[in-house]
Amino acid sequence: MVAIAGSGVVLAIRGFQLWRTIRSFGRGLTKGLADLTETAAATEAHAVGVAGRTERLLTATEQLQASLAQLSILTDAANDARRSLLGFKRVFPKK
């Protein structure tokens, strides 16, 4: 009879320890999931910001390409004008 009662007490103690372990694991799991959710939200916000910056970068790149095309046209025109002036210089000698 004592052995049965002792076994019951040991079983109750082990059951209580198991219950505390499960409860502690549940708290840790809940905190871990909350941290994961928070990190995912921060990552999403960062991705949205990157997408916005990427769009601005593409717009700036297009504007830069247009400006470089204009610069090329102006450079060619300036070179043509310089060549024309050098031609006049050769025709009219210095005094």
Residue, then its C-alpha position, 0 to 999 in steps of 0.5 A: m500500500v505504501a508503494i502504491a501511495g509512493s508511486g502516486v506521489v512520484l507520479a503527481i510530482r512528475g506530472f506537475q514538473l511536466w505541466r510546468t515544463i509545457r507551460s514554460f515552453g508555451r511562454g517561450l514559444t509565444k515570445g519567439l513567435a511574437d519576436l518573429t512577427e515583429t521582425a517580419a513586420a520590420t523586414e516588410a517595412h524595409a522592403v517597402g522602403v527599398a522599393g520606393r528608393t529603387e523607383r526613385l533611383l530608376t527615375a534619376t537614372e533616366q534623367l541622368q541618361a537624358s542629361l548625358a544625351q543633351l551634353s553629348i549634343l552640346t559637346d558636338a555642337a561646341n566641337d563643330a563651332r571650334r573647328s569652324l573658328l579654327g578654319f577661319k583662323r587659318v584663312f585670315p593670318k595674324k598681323 
